[in-house]
Structure formats: structure tokens, C-alpha cells
């Protein structure tokens, strides 16, 4: 059975970043104040998904979100977050953090990792029973005011990313699917529809 739920809002003050246009990348996350190395920057908001159907693991989160590229897989192979693209709850903007690079060259990637071209990394928190709670972004080094927050997606992400007509696909198999993509309730409704859809 697949599991779908809204990610809990973590406690904390996430007031050192803002969302604005990033040249050539769409929206991005930028520091509004100095951020010290090791400090929590923000967190990843969206619909938590635990997917038992292997063939649906990549498509389900995209169907919930309505866009490619807003899925964060967790430590478990069958768990991920379908990240909100227009809803930003109390610092939940981690899903909008851009990659420092779009390289598919593993050698270039290795050099960039060694030289810390990106300035943040992820930290996943679980409760005492091993259930997912939060995904934070932590500063890898001191970050200047005005600097864009950048992460390391990895070469496999850029090798696999592509255009997918998810809305058209979903309408074919479930006519109740509606993509508004502007309120939390829209994501929840799509998650409910997707969770009750049979994938073949």
C-alpha cells in the first residue's frame, strides 16, 4: 500500500532566506543575512510519499507536483518528497534550491565536490521508530548575504531529467486529475487522486 501525507512543519526560525528569480534557472533561494557554516538554512516541504510499486516510483511524485525536478528521494529506496512549487510554509523552500552545476561529467563533478562549489548539503531526520520527519539544508560553509543557496544534485539527476507530459498522462488514466498548482489543498487533492490510481 502506498502512503501519502503532508510533511510536518518543523520548529525553528527560518528567516535568513528568500525566494526570488535566479538567472537562467527560474526561482531560487537566496540568503538575506549571513549564514554560518553548520547552520540550518531551510527545509524541504511537500507531500511525503512511500511507494511500493517500483514502476511508479519516478512518475508518482511528478504527477502530484505537476512538474519534473521537484522530487527528493530519501534514504529508503521507496520514500521521497514531492516538493511544493508555489507553497512556502514557514521556511519550507528547500525544494527550490538550485544545483551548482548541470554537468553530466563525473570527473568535473568530483572536482566540484572537492572544491566545494556548492554551499549546502541535506540532513534527513527520523523519529525514534525510524519514520521520516524532516529534510533540512545545512550550510557547508559561511554564506554571504545575497548569495544564492546551491546544492549538489549529482550527474545522475541531469542524465535522467527530461520533459514528461504528466498532466496529459494523468488525465488519460484518471479524468478527475486537476492541475492548479497554487495551494496546499491542490497538492493534497492530486496526491489523493494519484494514490487511488492503478499504474500498469
C-alpha positions, 0 to 999 in steps of 0.5 A, a space after each residue: 500500500 502506498 502512503 501519502 501525507 503532508 510533511 510536518 512543519 518543523 520548529 525553528 526560525 527560518 528567516 535568513 532566506 528568500 525566494 526570488 528569480 535566479 538567472 537562467 534557472 527560474 526561482 531560487 533561494 537566496 540568503 538575506 543575512 549571513 549564514 554560518 557554516 553548520 547552520 540550518 538554512 531551510 527545509 524541504 516541504 511537500 507531500 511525503 510519499 512511500 511507494 511500493 510499486 517500483 514502476 511508479 516510483 519516478 512518475 508518482 511524485 511528478 504527477 502530484 507536483 505537476 512538474 519534473 525536478 521537484 522530487 527528493 528521494 530519501 534514504 529508503 529506496 521507496 520514500 521521497 518528497 514531492 516538493 511544493 512549487 508555489 507553497 512556502 510554509 514557514 521556511 519550507 523552500 528547500 525544494 527550490 534550491 538550485 544545483 551548482 552545476 548541470 554537468 553530466 561529467 563525473 570527473 568535473 563533478 568530483 572536482 566540484 565536490 572537492 572544491 566545494 562549489 556548492 554551499 549546502 548539503 541535506 540532513 534527513 531526520 527520523 523519529 525514534 521508530 525510524 519514520 521520516 520527519 524532516 529534510 533540512 539544508 545545512 550550510 557547508 560553509 559561511 554564506 554571504 548575504 545575497 548569495 544564492 543557496 546551491 546544492 549538489 544534485 549529482 550527474 545522475 539527476 541531469 542524465 535522467 531529467 527530461 520533459 514528461 507530459 504528466 498532466 496529459 498522462 494523468 488525465 488519460 488514466 484518471 479524468 478527475 486529475 486537476 492541475 492548479 498548482 497554487 495551494 496546499 489543498 491542490 497538492 493534497 487533492 492530486 496526491 489523493 487522486 494519484 494514490 487511488 490510481 492503478 499504474 500498469 
